[in-house]
Amino acid sequence: MGVYVYDNSFNGLICAIKAAAIDAAAEITLAAPAQDSLFSSAVEVEASPADSAAFLRKLDGLAGEGTAENMKLCWLWNGPEKEKMLLTYARMAFSKGKKLNDLLADPAVAKVLKAAAAVLREGHRLKGFLRFSELSDCTLYARMEPDHNVLPLIAGHFRRRMAASDWVIHDARRNMAALYFGGRLRVAELTGDQTPPRSETDRQVTGLWRTFFEAVAIRERTNPRAQRGGVPLKYRANMPEFDTDL
Amino acid sequence: MDDLERRIEILSAGARYDASCSSSGSDRSGGNGAAHMSGVCHSWSADGRCISLLKILMANACVYDCAYCVNRRSNDIPRAALTPDEIASLTYEFYRRNYIEGLFLSSGVVVSPDHTMELMLEAVRKLREEKRFTGYVHMKVIPGASRELIDRAGLYADRVSVNIELPTSGSLARLAPGKTRESILRPMSRLAECISASRDERRSVKSAPLYAPGGQSTQLIVGASPETDLQIMKLSEALYKKMALKRVYYSAFVPVSPDNRLPALTAPPLAREHRLYQADWLLRFYGFAADELLNERCPCLDLTFDPKTMWALNNLDKFPLEVNTADHLELLRVPGIGTLSAKRILRARRVGRLNLEDLGRLGVVMKRAVYFVTAGGHYGGLKTDSAEAIKTRLLEKKEPAAVQPQLFATAEPAGEL
């Protein structure tokens, strides 16, 4: 039985899967240097972007377009054993070919597709729920704490609509941020939670938004259950219309 | 509370009875902001309705005295107005913070339809030209406005709408004395003309201007007048076919005055509204005709069971249906199978025969579908084929308070994605 160790990057995982795909009993583990002795037979896989891209193209060729995309989305998913899930899925691309993504009733395929769908769903939600505030230096800053790592999914969406501003989207749960300054977008680590103060206009605009939010609801139709279905409680901490402290 | 805040409060309270909050159907971009083809919901208000647009009136004064409308002339409420500049700035500032997808602009009729339309057009023009805003704009067209002004609306807006208000001209005459069916249908068909002409033109000339790329919608009030669901669905069917409308919205009448022309309601007919939305979905995405769901003998939608289940129970001779061989339209008619699960069934059965267990994994709601399908010849429903027996079982499995008006609350249905 082979244990393949990767460096916790997407390309690393894909390279590890490529190496393990032919080894029926392989497992894939995160890089864990302190426990090296446990894995005497461990193979450390080097992350190569070129190899990873080539392998993903191969999977798309075998099992049809969308296969690589499903793997990427599943990688962003925050759930247990995704290495194992993706390894099984990649192996099935070899054995099932073009049928793979139609095997909706197969538990292994369904798991990957469900994870991918959950990531897409949260990404879409945050396109709506993300809230920017204007800081004193005119930068727009948004804080979020998503279940899944949706930052790579939504950064492009905001670049498309806010190309003329400078902005930051901060995933406080993963200490990562998308930084868009002077027309250039990059993703970087961002630790700490202190942000510069908000501008005075920003306070006023937020106040107007809260007024609108209250006034637009029809009292005779009050329906907190439907409201919770729309905006689950976990997102509300970063949305000013739900902030009870203001 | 300062003056601007107070005016926003009054003018969004005046606009809240418009159900439409869709932000889909357009992919405009290139300036400040962009539209999203499938729409984005930004929040949900306490009534469980999605907020995707800044829904607001230009002014809430009105020359008309429509009995059902909170802004009617004779209603003793505070009046306010916003300037075109204020509308444009507010939309822009909300948009930058990602509070909204764009603007939904309506208005009471101030002075005259033309005067009102001019103010609204000026607000939207400023938003598009001065703020270079390329997010979503839904604009109401005021019945009675001149053709030249109506034609300009679609040049700025992604979606345009004229509210049909009430299902028949008789009710309109009784409750909305200033409006006639003709005065509402004329701008509606003019907009339909402009939209279709622009589509044709853009097919050959890519640079031709966009005209309301998100199409046209309308709204009618349910429960303020005596029309049956059959009349309403026939009307919707005709609007979809003849005016090529994107959506008809149904708004449960919220009693806003003790007018003696109105029925005495204690609460808005939300369950009925919900059933109308379901029936509307069946017309648009499931290949049903209004006549199949309702008829003169049964002109009202059942409040206990959804319209598709009712149709199936009345047509038990067509069931059970074998999911491995049924065609797409047949699958869509099974209670518990939606547009998405029907597609999944078609895909999954290409690679192997489906059994009853598989169906749940494909997203079929088995507690409803089980009475109406077989898989590989196996049937999991009742041995008797009586509609009453199935109804009893369905009721036992029904979740309490399942009738929640949530369908219309999303920015746009999954069915349109």
Interface residues (C-beta under 8 A of the other chain):
Chain A: K99 D102 L103 L104 A105 P107 A110 H124 K127 G128 F129 L130 R131 F132 S133 E134 L140 A142 H157 F158 R160 R161 M162 A164 S165 T201 D202 V205 T206 G207 L208 W209 T211 F212 F213 E214 A215 V216 A217 I218 R219 E220 R221 T222 N223 P224 R225 A226 Q227 G229 G230 V231 M239 E241
Chain B: M1 L4 E5 I8 E9 I10 S12 A13 A15 R16 Y17 S29 N32 G33 A34 H36 V40 C41 H42 S43 W44 S45 A46 D47 G48 R49 C50 I51 S52 L54 K55 I56 L90 E93 F94 R96 R97 N98 Y99 G135 A252 V254 P255 A267 P268 L270 R344 R347 A348 R350 V351 G352 L354 D358 R361 L362 A401 Q404 P405 Q406 A409 T410
